[in-house]
Amino acid sequence: MRNIISMSLPDINEEDVSSVGEVVRSGRLALGPKNEEFEAAIAGFVGVKHAVTVSSGTAALHLIVRSLDLKTNDEILVPSFTFAASVNSFLYEGARPVFIDIEDETYTIDHSGLERNINNKTKAIMVVDVFGHPAEWDEIKRIAEKYELKVIDDSCEAIGAEYKDRKLGQFGDAAAFAFYPNKQMTTGEGGVIVTDDDSIADMCRSMRNQGRGEMNSWLIHDYLGYNYRLDEMSAALGVSQLKRLDDLLKKREAVAKLYTQKLTEFDWVRPPVVKPYVHMSWFVYVVTLAEGLNRDEIIREMEKEGIPARGYFSPIHTQKYIRKLFGNLEGTLPVTESVAKRTLALPFHNNIRNEDVDIVVDALKHAVMKYA
């Protein structure tokens, strides 16, 4: 059956369309002023010195890893409950993941598991602000400073989120945001690195552009680099979207509150937990089903009614390519493995109507009752 409600949709208005059209008409489609404008706007929004636009969140993470000189056999502490790019970004450089379990409420990395996994090969912590909820940054920073570890903030799902009144992107040596169409704001494809470190920013700017030095001629290269540039049309869309990001986040928060209000009455599902000292930036709306329910059967039943739903996430440490590289790690992260079987992403975007939320919740209820 064809879906009657979209899983996700970007929020595009006429100003966005006009901004992109102006760039297309200008003929300056790459390496132009819109990237500089977008970088300045993002840095100002986050509250950091530097922003470096790139072609994706994955590219942002990869360049951060390279700028920190993380290399073969260095160990990186990282949650497994994340998107593959978090781990892939340092696998590209030969570094090794040490998977850390997650908290059982927010599903961010469990800081209590960090110290017992630190050894002389440990060089960095990759933190994931999963689903737009900030990790426990005070404890993570304390541990990183104690052991002199680098910290990478994978905040690709969390633009605009705050931890104790500080915007994400201010924590760690550098952070990455991503702007795929299902994100809070979009550039189509695209991402950005934010940092207060001049050296990291300079290296990332060079490496995104084939390793060229900023003052070098076109065919002179200082570093091994990549074609990770963001085009001018995407940057223009980013500038336009960022201007109304606060409104976009409020719309998403309103949808999330509506879902939570309607789901709280049921004992077979737990709505997302938001800590009182954080400001959530709602990326997706992920609920957790009670033990004993078959999440995949429920998804199939909902899809029969035209309602899409997704399992979120499949743990990285159980993926086929990780098993080939590091052996069978199943059973090592009990919270991650339990949660991953029971988490369910519901249709979520800025312009879902109240009646659509009712339809989704009813479909979920009917599916659960069928298989309970």
N, C-alpha and C positions, 0 to 999 in steps of 0.2 A: 504494500500500500504506500502511496506517495505521502511524504511527511506533510502534515498540515501546519506545523510550527517549525521554524528554522532553529537549528541547534545554535547557531551564532550568526550575527550580521554586523558588518561595520556601520558606523553612524556617519554618513556622508551628507553634507549639505551643499547648497549652491556656492557658498564662499569657498569651500574646498575645491569644487569643480573649477571655479573661476581662477583660483590660485594656480592650479596645475595647467590650465589652459594658457595663462599668461606666459608660463615658462616655455610651453611648446611653441607658442607664437614667437617668442624671443629668439629661438634658434640656439640658445645656450643650454644644452641638455646635460652636460657633465662638467664637473670641476668648476662650478660657478658660485655666485653669491648666495644662492638659496641654502646651500650646505652650511656656509659660514653663519648665515642668519639663524638657521635651525640649531646649530651648535651653541651659539651664544644664548639662545632662548632656553635650551635644555639646561645648560650650565647654571643659568640664573634661576630657573625653576627648582632645580635640585639643591642649589646652594654650594656648588663646587667651582674650582678654577677652570676646569677643562671638560669639554665634551667633544668626542670624536665620532662622527657619523660613519657607519659601515653598512654593508649590504644585508646583514641579518644579525639576530642575537647570537647565533652560533659563531659568526665571524668575530663579534665583539669578545666573546669568551676566549676564542682561540688566540686573538691578538693579546689579550691580557696575560694569558699563560705564557706566551712567547716573550712579552715585555718583562715578565718576572723571572725569566731564564729558568723555567721549570723544564726538566729534561729527563732523559732515559733513566728509569728506575727510581726517580724521586717519587715519594709517596704523598698522595693528596687525600685528605680526609673529606669524604663527600657522602651525602645521603643517596640511597638507592631509589627512594621515592621521588622521582624527578623525571624530566624529559631527557632523552638520550644525549642531547647536545651538552648538557652539564658535564658528563663524563667524557664524551668524545673529544671535547676541546683540549683535554690534556693527554688523552690516548694518542692523538695525532703526534704528540711530541715524545712519546715513549714513556711518559710518567704512568705510575700505577695507582689505581683507585684503592683506597681502604674504606669500605662501605660502613657507614655509621647508621644505627637505627634512628627512628623518628619518635617525636613526642606523640602520645596517644590522643591528644586533643587537637593541636594545630597542624600536625603532620610536618612541621619543620624539624630540622636536625636536632637530635637529643644531645644537648651540650654535655650531659653527664657521661656520655660515651666517648668523648673526645680524648681526654687525658690518658685513659688506659690503652689507647691505640697509638700513642705518640712514641716514636723511637728516633734513632739518629738518621733514619732515611726520610722522616716526615718533614716536608718543606712548606706545606700550605694547607689551608682549609678552604674548601669550596662550599659556601653557604647558599642555600636555595630558599628564597622567600616564597614558598609554594602557594599557589592559588591567590597570591596577593597579600598573604599574611606575613608580617615580618618575623624573622627568627629571633631568638633570645640574644640580642646583640651585646648586652652588657657582659654576660658570661663568656660568649664567644671571643670578644675582644680581650677579656682578662686572660683567657687561656692562651690566645695567640701571642700576647705580649710576654707572658711568662716563658713560653718556649721559643720565642722569636720566630714565629711562623708568619708567612704571607697569608693574606686573607682576600679571597675573591668573592664578591657578592653577585651571585646569579639572581638578579632582581628582574629578569626578563618578563615575569608575570606580575610585576608589582609597581609599575610607574605610579607615583603619587602617594604610595603608602608611607606611613610614619611610625617610627618606634620612639615612644616617649617624647613626642613633639619634635622629632628630627626626621626629615625626609630620608627615605632609603636612597642610597647613592653616596651618602656621606660616611658610610662605614666601610672598613676594609681598605686595601691598597687601591682597588678600583672596582667598579660595578658595571654591570651590563643591563641594558633595557632592550626590549624587542618590540616590534611594531607590526607583526603579522595581522591580517584582517580580523582575527578573533580577539585581538588584544583591546585594552581599554581605549587606546588611540592607535591609529594605523598610518603607515606610510606605504601600504601595499606589502612589500617586503622591506626589511630594513631593521637596523639596530643602532645602538650608540654606546660608547664607552664613556664613563664619567670618572673623574679622578682629580685629586688635588696635587698629584705627583707630576712635576714637569717632565721628568724623564720618561715615565710611562706614556704620557700624552704624546710626546715627540716621537717615540718609537712606534706607537700605534698609528699615528698619522703617516709615517713613512711606510710601514709595512702594509697598510691598506692600499697603498698606491705603488705596488711593485718594488717597495724598498727604496724609493727615491727620497733623497734628502730635500728638505723644504726649499733650499736655495740652489739646488743642483739643476742642471739642464735635464732635458727630457730623458736622455738615455744614460744618465749617471745614477748608479744605485749604491746605497750605503749598506743595505741589509737584504737578506733573502725576504722577498715580499710576496704579496698576493694582489689579485684584483678583487678587493673587498670594498670598493668605493660605492657610495650611495649616489644614485643619479639625481639630477636637479628636480625632476618632476616629483619624485618621492619626497625629497627634502621640502619642496613647496607644500605638499600635502601635510607633512609633519608640522611645519610652521603654522598652518591654518588650524590643524587639529589641536595643537598644544594651546592655542589661544582660548579654546573652550574646554580644556581638559577637566577643569573643576566641575563644570556642568555635566560632562560625560560621566564622571565618577559619581556624581550625585544621582544621576539616572540609574546607574547600575546598582548603587546602594539601595535605592527605592525598590527595585525589582527583588533584590536579595532579601530585604526586610519583609516583603510580601510573601515570598516563598517560606521564610522562616515562620512567620505568623501562622501560615496554614498548615505547616508540617509539625509544629510543636505538640499538637494534641495526640500524635501517634507514637506508640511505644516501640514500633518496629523500625524507626528511622531516627537518626540524629542529625539535625541541621548543623551547618558549620559552626565551630566555636571561634569566637573572636575575643581575644584578651582585652581587658579594660584599658590597658595602657598603650594600645596600638590603634592606629587608624588604618583600617583595611582598605585596600584598593581591589575591588572585586573583579577578578579575571574570569573565573568560572564559578558556578554554584554547584558544589560537590557535597552530597549527603552521604552518610554512612549507614548502611543497612545493618540490622541486628544479626547476631551470629545465627547460623542455620539457614538463612535465606540464600537462595541461589541467584546471585546478581545477574548472571548471564541469561537465565531463563526470564527474569523480570525485564531485562532489556528487550529480549525478543518479543515478549508479550506487549510491551509498550509500542514497539515498532509496528506491530499488527494494527494498532489503532492510529498509526500515523504520527506517533510521538517519538522523536529520536532521543536516545540516551547513550552515554558512553561510560565505559570503565576507565577510571583515572586513578593512578597510573599503573602500568605493568612494571614491576620493579626491575631496575637495570641489572642487578646482580643475578637475576634468573634468566636473562636474555641469552639467546643462542650464541651470539658472538662473544659475550663475556665468558660463558662457560668454556668456549674454545681457547680463550686467552688465559683464564685463571682457574679453570676447573669448576666443579659443582659447589656453589656457595649456598645452595638452598638450605634453609633451616638456621642460618646464622643471624637473621634479622627478624625476630618473631613479631614485633609490632608492625613493621613494614609489610611482612607477608600476610598478616591477618587483615590489615587495613586494605591492602591492594585488592583483596578478593571481595570487599564489601563496599567500596566507594563507587559512587554513581554520579556522573555529571548530568544535570538536567538542562534543557534548553535555556539559554541565558544570553541576552543582549539588551541593549539600552531601550529598545522600543517594544518589548513584549508587553502586551496589554494585560490588564487585570484578569480578563476573562480567559486569556491564554494560560496564565498561571493556574487558574482553576481547572482548566482542561488537563494540564500536565499533572497536577496533583491527583486529580481523579483517576487518570490513567495509571499512575504509579500505585495508588491505593488498590485499584482493581487487580493489577498484576501481582501485587504482594498477596492479596487475599486468595488469589487462585493457587499460589504456590506455597502459602504458609502452612 
